Amino acid sequence: MTSPSEKKATRQKLEALSGLLLAMFCSMLSMTVVGSSMPIIVDDLGGTQTQYTWVITMTLLTTAISTPIWGKLADLVNRKVLMLTALVLFVLASAGAGLSQSAEMLIFFRALQGIGGGGLQALSQVLMADILSPRERGKYMGLFAGVMSIGTVGGPLLGGFLTDTISWHWNFYVGVPLGIAAFIVLTKTLKIHQAKPEKVRIDYFGIVLLSVAAGFLLVWISNVQTYGWASWETLYMVGIAVVATVGFIIVEMKVAEPLIPMSLFRNKTFTLAVLASISIGVSMFGTAVYLAQYMQVSRGFGPTEAGLMTIPMALGMMGASVVIGQLVSRTGKWKRYVVTGGVLMVIGTSLLSTLQYDTSLVLAGVFMFVLGAGTGMTMQNLVLVVQNSTNPREIGVASSGVNFFRSVGGTVGVAVMGSVLAASMTNLFDDRKGDIEAAIAQIATTDPAAAQDIGQTLTSGGLPPTRGMPEAIATIIEQVSATSISHAFLVGVPLALLSLIAICFLPNTSLNRKNTQEQLKAAQEKEASSAVVSAAPAEPSDEAWDEAEREHPGYSEAWDVALASTGAVRLPVRSETEDDDDAR
C-alpha cells in the first residue's frame, strides 16, 4: 500500500513533469506548425525561393548548434534558471516571428526560436533525469514521445487551419500562451538542489568552432541539390567544415571544461547510442518530408489530408513509447525492447521502400505504424541508457550530445535521400518523355495555359502536387514520383541496419534506482567520508616502535608483551641469575 509520503512525492514529480511536457510541446508545435503554411507566409512577405529555404534551414541550424551548448551549461550552472531563460527567449522569438513584416525579419526571429527550442529540448531531458531515476524514467518517457508525436503531426494541421481561418501570424503567436503557461508551472513546481562546481569555465573557442563546423555542414547539405555534389560550393563548404571539426576536436582535448568531452566516446554505451541515433534521425526527418510529398504528389491529397495520413506513424511511436516505457520501469529490462525496436525500424524502412502510386492506403498505414513503433521503442530509451551509464556530473552534455548527433545525422541522411530522389526522378522522366509530351499535347488542345505551366514546372525539375491536374499527366507524375520516393527510402535501410547492429552491442547494464541529484549527493558523501578516513591519525608502524626502542629502552618490553598477548611470540623466561644481576 502506498504511504502518504510516497503519494506526495509522486504528485510533486508529476507536477514538475507537467511543466517540462508543456515546454516540450510548445517547442515541437512551434517548430512544425509552419510546415503547411510556409509557401503562403513567404509569398505574403514578398520573399524569394532562397529566403524560403533559409527560413527553414536557419531554425534547423540554430537548434542543432545550440543543443550541446545548452547541455554543457546544464552541467555548470543552475538548470532551472537555464530552462526558464530558454522559455523566455523562445516566447519572445515566437512573438517577434508573428510580428514579422519582411522575410529577413522572419529569418532572424526563426533563428532565435531555434536557439530557444534547442534549450527546451535539451534541458527537458536533463531535468527529467534530476527528477526521476533511470528505473522509473521509462514509464514517463512515453509521455515525452507522445508529446513529440502529437506536435509533429498536429503542428501542420493546426498551422493550415489557423492560416485559412485567422492569419498565418497566429502560426507563431500560438506558442506564446503555451510558453507563458509552462514558465508559470515550472517556476512553482520544479524544485532541484543542484551542486555547483567550484569554478565555471566556458569553452568559448569550442562553441565558435562547433558553430562553424555544424553551420557550414548543415547549410551545404540542405542546399546540395542546388549546388551539386561536385561543385566549388561543395569544395569550400565541406573543406571549412572539416577544418573546423579537426580544430574543435583538438581544442576539446585541451580545455578544462570541453563542450563535448572526447572522453565520452570512450564510453561504449555513448558511442553506440550515437551511431544508433543516426537512423532514428533519418526516420524522424525523412518520413516527415517524403511521406508528405508522397501523399500530395503521388496520391493527390491536399496538405491537411496528407498530414492526417501520417497519423499511423504517430500512433505507433506514441503507443510503443508508452507501453514499452511501462515495461522497462516495471521489469528493469530494456535491451530486449530496444533490439526489437531496431528490428522494426529495419522492417518499416524496407516496407516504405516498396511504396507505389497505387499501394493500398491501409497497407501504407501499416508500414508507417511499424516504423513509428520501432522509433518509439528506441529513441527515448537510447537517451535513457546513456544517462544511466554516464557520470552524473556530465549528464547534460551526454544527453544533448546524443540529440545533437541525431539531428545532424538525420539532416545529412535526408539530404542524401533528396539527392537519390532527384536523380531517380530525372531518369524516370527521361524514360517517360514521349508519354509526357503526348499528355501535355492532349491538355493543350483544351487548356493551353495549363499545359504550358505543367511543362515549365516539369522542365525546371519541380514535382507539383497532382490534385486537380488532368488525369493524363497526373497518372504519369504519380507513377514517377512514387517510384522515386521509394528509391529514396532505400537509403534508410542500410542506416537502419547500422542502428540495429549498434543496439545489439550496447552493454546490458542494470538501471539505477537513484536520480541524478541523488547520485551526486551519494558521491559527495562518499568523497567526504574518504577524506575523513585519510585525515585520521595513522596507526604506529614497526619503524615507529624501532625508533622508540632506541630512545626509550622500556618500550621494547612493552612491545614484547603486546605481541605475546596475541600468541604470536613467547616471552623469554628470565632466570634467577639474570634477576639478581638486574637487582645489582
C-alpha positions in Angstrom: 0.0 0.0 0.0 1.3 3.4 -0.9 2.2 5.7 2.0 1.1 9.3 2.2 4.7 10.5 1.8 5.1 8.4 -1.4 1.9 9.8 -2.8 3.1 13.3 -2.1 6.4 12.6 -3.8 4.7 11.1 -6.9 2.4 14.1 -7.1 5.3 16.5 -6.9 7.1 14.7 -9.7 4.0 14.7 -11.9 3.6 18.5 -11.3 7.1 19.2 -12.3 6.9 16.9 -15.3 3.8 18.6 -16.5 5.8 21.8 -16.9 8.5 20.1 -18.8 5.9 18.4 -21.1 4.3 21.7 -21.7 7.6 23.3 -22.6 8.5 20.4 -24.9 5.1 20.6 -26.6 5.4 24.3 -27.1 8.8 23.8 -28.8 7.7 21.0 -31.0 4.4 22.7 -32.0 6.1 25.9 -32.9 8.7 24.2 -35.0 6.2 22.2 -37.0 3.1 24.5 -37.2 4.5 26.4 -40.2 5.1 23.3 -42.3 2.0 23.5 -44.4 1.8 27.4 -44.3 5.3 28.4 -45.3 4.6 28.9 -49.0 1.8 31.3 -48.1 3.9 33.1 -45.4 6.9 33.7 -47.7 4.7 34.8 -50.6 2.8 37.3 -48.4 6.2 38.7 -47.2 7.4 39.0 -50.8 10.3 36.5 -50.1 12.3 34.6 -52.7 12.8 30.9 -53.0 16.3 31.3 -51.4 14.7 33.1 -48.4 12.1 30.3 -48.2 14.9 27.8 -47.8 16.6 30.0 -45.2 13.5 30.3 -43.1 13.5 26.5 -42.7 17.3 26.0 -42.6 18.1 28.7 -40.1 15.8 27.1 -37.4 17.3 23.7 -38.0 20.8 25.1 -37.9 20.4 27.1 -34.6 18.6 24.2 -32.9 21.4 21.7 -33.8 24.2 24.1 -32.8 22.7 25.3 -29.5 21.7 21.8 -28.2 25.2 20.8 -27.0 25.8 24.3 -25.7 22.7 24.2 -23.5 23.6 20.7 -22.4 27.1 21.8 -21.3 25.7 24.8 -19.5 23.3 22.5 -17.6 26.3 20.8 -16.0 27.8 24.1 -15.0 25.0 26.4 -13.8 21.5 26.2 -12.4 19.4 24.1 -14.7 16.1 25.6 -13.6 17.3 29.1 -14.4 18.5 27.9 -17.8 15.2 26.3 -18.6 13.3 29.5 -17.7 15.8 31.5 -19.8 15.2 29.3 -22.8 11.5 29.6 -22.4 11.7 33.4 -22.3 13.9 33.5 -25.4 11.5 31.2 -27.2 8.4 33.1 -26.3 9.9 36.5 -27.3 11.2 35.0 -30.6 7.8 33.5 -31.3 6.1 36.8 -30.8 8.7 38.5 -33.0 8.2 36.0 -35.8 4.5 36.6 -35.7 5.1 40.4 -36.0 7.5 40.0 -38.9 7.0 42.4 -41.8 9.7 41.0 -44.1 11.4 37.7 -44.9 14.7 38.9 -43.4 12.9 39.7 -40.1 11.2 36.3 -40.1 14.6 34.5 -40.7 16.1 36.4 -37.7 13.4 35.5 -35.3 13.2 31.9 -36.5 17.0 31.7 -35.7 16.2 32.9 -32.1 13.4 30.4 -32.0 15.8 27.6 -32.9 18.2 28.7 -30.1 15.4 28.7 -27.5 13.9 25.5 -28.9 17.2 23.7 -28.6 17.4 24.7 -25.0 13.9 23.4 -24.3 14.6 20.1 -25.9 18.0 19.5 -24.3 17.1 20.8 -20.8 13.8 18.9 -20.5 15.6 15.6 -20.7 18.3 16.7 -18.3 15.8 18.0 -15.8 13.8 14.8 -16.1 16.9 12.9 -15.1 17.1 15.2 -12.0 13.5 14.3 -11.0 13.3 10.6 -11.9 15.7 7.6 -11.6 16.6 5.6 -14.7 14.5 2.7 -13.4 11.3 4.8 -13.1 12.1 7.1 -16.1 10.9 4.6 -18.7 7.2 4.9 -17.9 7.3 8.7 -18.2 9.4 8.9 -21.3 6.4 7.6 -23.2 4.7 10.9 -22.3 7.6 12.9 -23.9 7.4 10.7 -27.1 3.7 11.2 -27.2 4.1 15.0 -27.0 6.7 14.8 -29.8 4.3 12.7 -31.9 1.4 15.0 -31.4 3.5 18.1 -32.1 4.9 16.5 -35.3 1.5 15.5 -36.7 -0.7 18.1 -35.2 1.5 21.1 -35.9 1.0 21.2 -39.7 -2.7 20.6 -39.3 -3.1 23.4 -36.8 -1.0 25.7 -38.9 -3.1 25.1 -42.0 -6.3 25.7 -40.0 -5.0 29.0 -38.5 -3.8 30.2 -41.8 -7.1 29.5 -43.5 -9.4 30.9 -40.7 -7.4 33.7 -39.0 -4.0 34.6 -40.3 -0.6 33.0 -40.7 0.7 35.3 -38.0 -1.1 33.0 -35.5 1.2 30.1 -36.5 3.8 31.9 -34.3 1.5 33.5 -31.7 0.2 30.1 -30.7 3.4 29.3 -28.9 3.3 32.4 -26.7 0.5 31.4 -24.3 1.8 27.9 -24.1 5.3 29.2 -23.2 3.9 31.5 -20.6 1.9 28.7 -19.0 5.0 26.4 -19.0 7.0 29.2 -17.3 4.5 29.6 -14.5 4.2 25.9 -13.9 7.9 25.3 -13.9 8.5 28.3 -11.6 6.1 26.9 -9.0 6.7 23.1 -9.2 10.3 22.5 -10.3 12.5 22.1 -7.3 16.0 20.8 -7.7 19.1 21.1 -5.5 22.0 21.1 -7.9 25.6 21.1 -6.7 27.6 23.9 -8.2 31.1 23.5 -9.5 33.9 25.4 -7.7 34.7 27.4 -10.9 32.7 27.8 -14.1 34.7 27.8 -17.3 33.0 28.3 -20.6 34.6 26.8 -23.7 34.1 29.8 -26.0 36.6 28.7 -28.6 34.9 25.3 -28.8 31.5 27.0 -29.2 32.8 29.0 -32.2 34.4 26.0 -33.9 31.4 23.8 -33.4 29.1 26.5 -34.8 31.3 26.9 -37.9 31.6 23.2 -38.5 27.9 22.4 -38.0 26.8 25.6 -39.7 28.7 25.0 -42.9 27.8 21.3 -43.0 24.1 21.8 -42.5 23.9 24.8 -44.9 25.7 22.7 -47.5 23.7 19.5 -47.0 20.4 21.5 -47.1 21.3 23.0 -50.5 23.5 20.4 -52.1 20.8 19.5 -54.6 21.1 23.1 -55.9 24.9 23.3 -55.7 25.7 19.8 -56.9 27.9 17.2 -55.1 30.8 18.1 -57.4 30.9 21.9 -57.3 33.1 24.7 -55.9 30.4 25.4 -53.2 30.7 21.8 -52.0 34.5 22.0 -52.0 34.8 25.1 -49.8 31.9 24.4 -47.5 32.9 20.9 -46.8 36.5 22.0 -46.5 35.8 24.6 -43.9 33.5 22.2 -42.0 36.3 19.5 -41.9 39.0 22.0 -40.8 36.7 23.4 -38.1 35.9 19.9 -36.9 39.5 18.9 -36.6 40.2 22.2 -34.7 37.2 21.5 -32.5 38.5 18.0 -31.5 42.0 19.4 -30.7 40.5 22.2 -28.6 38.2 19.8 -26.7 41.2 17.6 -25.8 43.0 20.6 -24.2 40.4 22.8 -22.4 39.4 22.3 -18.8 35.6 22.2 -19.5 35.1 20.9 -23.0 31.8 21.5 -24.8 31.7 17.8 -25.9 34.3 15.9 -23.9 36.2 13.4 -26.1 36.3 11.1 -23.1 32.6 10.4 -23.7 33.5 8.4 -26.7 35.5 6.1 -24.5 32.1 5.2 -23.0 30.9 2.3 -25.2 27.3 3.0 -24.5 27.5 6.6 -25.6 29.4 5.9 -28.8 27.0 3.1 -29.8 23.9 5.2 -28.9 25.2 8.0 -31.2 25.6 5.5 -34.1 22.1 4.1 -33.5 20.6 7.6 -33.3 21.6 8.5 -36.9 19.0 6.1 -38.3 16.4 7.4 -35.9 17.1 11.0 -37.1 16.6 9.8 -40.7 13.3 8.1 -39.7 12.0 11.3 -38.0 13.1 13.9 -40.6 12.9 11.7 -43.7 9.4 10.4 -43.2 8.1 13.8 -42.3 9.5 15.3 -45.5 9.0 12.5 -48.0 5.8 10.8 -46.8 4.1 14.2 -47.0 5.4 14.5 -50.6 4.3 11.0 -51.4 0.7 11.7 -50.2 0.4 15.0 -52.0 2.3 14.3 -55.3 1.9 10.5 -55.7 -1.6 10.2 -54.2 -3.2 13.6 -55.0 -4.1 14.6 -51.4 -4.2 18.1 -50.1 -1.8 19.3 -47.3 -4.3 18.7 -44.5 -5.3 15.3 -45.8 -1.6 14.4 -46.2 -1.0 15.3 -42.6 -3.9 13.1 -41.5 -2.5 10.2 -43.5 0.7 10.2 -41.4 -1.2 9.6 -38.1 -0.5 5.8 -38.1 3.2 6.6 -37.6 2.5 9.0 -34.7 0.2 6.4 -33.1 2.9 3.7 -33.5 5.5 5.9 -31.9 3.4 7.1 -29.1 1.8 3.7 -28.3 5.2 1.9 -28.3 6.8 4.5 -26.1 4.1 4.4 -23.5 3.8 0.6 -23.4 7.5 -0.2 -23.6 8.3 2.5 -21.1 5.9 0.9 -18.6 7.5 -2.5 -19.1 11.0 -1.1 -18.7 10.1 0.6 -15.4 8.3 -2.5 -14.1 10.9 -5.1 -15.0 14.1 -3.1 -15.2 14.8 -4.9 -18.6 15.5 -2.6 -21.5 17.8 -4.4 -24.0 15.2 -6.7 -25.5 12.8 -3.9 -26.3 15.4 -1.7 -27.8 16.6 -4.5 -30.0 13.0 -5.3 -31.0 12.6 -1.6 -31.9 15.7 -1.7 -34.1 14.3 -4.7 -35.9 11.0 -2.9 -36.5 12.9 0.1 -37.9 14.6 -2.1 -40.5 11.3 -3.8 -41.4 9.4 -0.5 -41.5 12.0 1.3 -43.6 12.2 -1.6 -46.0 8.5 -1.7 -46.4 8.3 2.0 -47.2 10.8 1.5 -49.9 8.2 -0.6 -51.7 5.6 2.2 -51.9 4.0 2.7 -55.4 1.4 5.1 -56.6 -1.4 2.5 -56.2 -0.3 0.9 -52.9 -3.3 0.4 -50.6 -3.6 3.2 -48.1 -4.3 0.7 -45.4 -1.1 -1.1 -46.3 0.8 2.2 -46.3 -0.6 2.9 -42.9 0.6 -0.4 -41.6 4.1 0.4 -43.0 4.1 3.7 -41.2 2.8 2.2 -37.9 5.7 -0.4 -37.9 8.3 2.3 -38.4 6.7 4.5 -35.8 6.6 1.7 -33.3 10.3 0.9 -33.9 11.2 4.6 -33.5 9.2 4.8 -30.3 10.9 1.8 -28.8 14.4 3.1 -29.5 14.5 6.9 -29.5 13.9 7.7 -25.8 15.4 4.5 -24.5 18.7 5.3 -26.1 18.8 8.6 -24.2 17.8 6.6 -21.0 20.7 4.1 -21.2 23.2 6.9 -22.0 22.0 8.8 -18.9 22.2 5.6 -16.9 25.8 4.9 -17.8 27.2 8.5 -17.7 28.9 10.2 -14.9 26.1 12.3 -13.2 28.4 15.4 -13.5 28.2 15.1 -17.3 24.6 14.2 -17.6 23.7 17.4 -19.5 26.5 17.1 -22.2 25.9 13.4 -22.7 22.1 13.8 -23.2 22.4 16.7 -25.5 25.3 15.0 -27.4 23.0 12.2 -28.5 20.4 14.7 -29.6 22.9 16.7 -31.5 24.3 13.8 -33.5 20.8 12.6 -34.1 19.8 15.9 -35.6 23.0 16.3 -37.7 23.0 12.7 -38.8 19.3 12.9 -39.7 19.8 16.1 -41.7 22.6 14.6 -43.7 20.6 11.4 -44.3 17.6 13.4 -45.5 19.8 15.4 -47.9 21.2 12.1 -49.3 17.6 10.8 -49.7 16.7 14.0 -51.6 19.6 13.6 -54.0 18.6 10.0 -54.7 15.1 11.1 -55.3 16.1 13.8 -57.7 18.4 11.5 -59.7 15.8 8.8 -59.9 13.1 11.2 -60.9 15.3 12.7 -63.7 16.0 9.2 -65.1 12.3 8.2 -64.9 11.1 11.3 -66.6 13.6 10.8 -69.4 12.3 7.3 -69.8 8.7 8.6 -70.0 9.5 11.6 -72.1 7.3 10.5 -75.0 4.3 9.8 -72.8 4.7 13.2 -71.1 4.9 15.1 -74.3 1.8 13.3 -75.6 -0.1 14.0 -72.4 0.8 17.7 -72.4 -0.2 18.0 -76.1 -3.5 16.5 -75.3 -4.1 19.0 -72.5 -3.0 21.9 -74.8 -6.0 21.2 -77.1 -8.4 22.2 -74.3 -6.3 24.4 -71.9 -3.1 25.7 -73.4 -2.2 27.8 -70.3 -2.4 24.8 -68.0 -0.3 22.7 -70.5 2.4 25.5 -70.5 2.5 25.7 -66.7 2.8 22.0 -66.3 5.6 21.8 -68.9 7.6 24.7 -67.3 7.3 23.1 -63.8 8.5 19.7 -65.0 11.3 21.3 -67.1 12.6 23.2 -64.0 12.8 19.9 -62.1 9.8 20.6 -59.9 7.4 17.9 -58.7 4.0 19.6 -58.4 1.0 18.2 -56.4 -1.3 16.2 -58.8 -4.5 17.3 -57.1 -6.7 19.0 -59.7 -4.4 18.0 -62.7 -5.8 16.3 -65.8 -5.7 12.6 -65.4 -3.5 12.0 -68.4 -0.5 13.8 -66.9 -1.4 13.3 -63.2 -1.1 9.5 -63.6 2.4 9.8 -65.1 3.6 12.1 -62.4 2.2 9.9 -59.7 3.9 6.9 -61.0 7.3 8.6 -61.4 7.2 10.4 -58.0 6.1 7.2 -56.1 8.9 5.2 -57.6 11.5 8.0 -56.9 10.3 8.4 -53.3 10.5 4.6 -52.8 14.1 4.7 -54.1 14.8 7.5 -51.6 13.6 5.3 -48.7 16.1 2.7 -49.7 18.8 5.0 -48.3 17.3 4.4 -44.9 17.6 0.6 -45.0 21.4 0.3 -44.5 21.2 3.1 -41.9 18.6 1.2 -40.0 20.8 -1.9 -40.2 23.7 0.1 -38.8 21.4 1.2 -36.0 20.3 -2.3 -35.2 24.0 -3.6 -35.1 25.0 -0.8 -32.7 22.0 -1.5 -30.5 22.9 -5.2 -30.3 26.3 -4.4 -29.0 25.1 -2.0 -26.2 26.1 -3.2 -22.8 23.1 -4.6 -21.0 23.6 -2.7 -17.7 21.1 -2.5 -14.9 19.1 0.7 -14.5 20.0 2.8 -11.5 17.3 3.5 -8.9 18.6 6.9 -8.0 18.0 10.1 -9.9 20.9 12.4 -10.9 20.8 14.6 -7.9 20.7 11.6 -5.5 23.7 10.0 -7.3 25.6 13.3 -7.0 24.7 13.5 -3.3 25.8 9.9 -2.7 29.1 10.5 -4.5 29.8 13.7 -2.4 29.1 11.8 0.8 31.4 9.0 -0.2 34.2 11.5 -1.1 33.6 13.3 2.3 33.9 10.0 4.2 37.0 9.1 2.3 38.6 12.5 3.2 37.8 11.9 6.9 39.4 8.5 6.9 42.5 9.8 5.1 42.8 12.6 7.6 42.6 10.3 10.6 46.0 9.7 12.5 47.8 6.6 11.2 48.5 3.6 13.3 52.0 3.4 14.6 54.3 1.3 12.4 57.1 -1.0 13.2 59.5 1.7 12.3 58.0 3.9 14.9 58.5 1.3 17.6 62.1 0.8 16.5 62.8 4.5 16.9 61.1 4.4 20.3 63.3 1.5 21.3 66.4 3.4 20.6 65.2 6.4 22.6 63.3 4.6 25.4 64.5 1.0 26.1 61.5 0.4 28.3 59.3 0.4 25.1 60.9 -2.9 23.9 59.5 -4.9 26.8 56.1 -3.3 26.3 56.2 -4.3 22.6 57.2 -7.9 23.5 54.2 -8.1 25.9 51.8 -6.8 23.3 53.0 -9.4 20.8 52.9 -12.2 23.3 49.3 -11.4 24.2 48.3 -12.3 20.7 50.1 -15.7 20.9 52.5 -14.6 18.1 55.6 -15.0 20.2 56.6 -16.2 23.6 58.1 -14.0 26.2 61.7 -15.1 27.1 62.0 -17.0 30.5 64.3 -15.0 32.7 66.5 -16.9 35.1 67.0 -16.0 38.8 70.6 -15.2 38.0 69.5 -12.6 35.5 67.2 -11.1 38.1 69.9 -11.0 40.6 72.2 -9.3 38.1 69.5 -6.7 37.4 69.0 -6.1 41.0 72.6 -5.5 41.5 
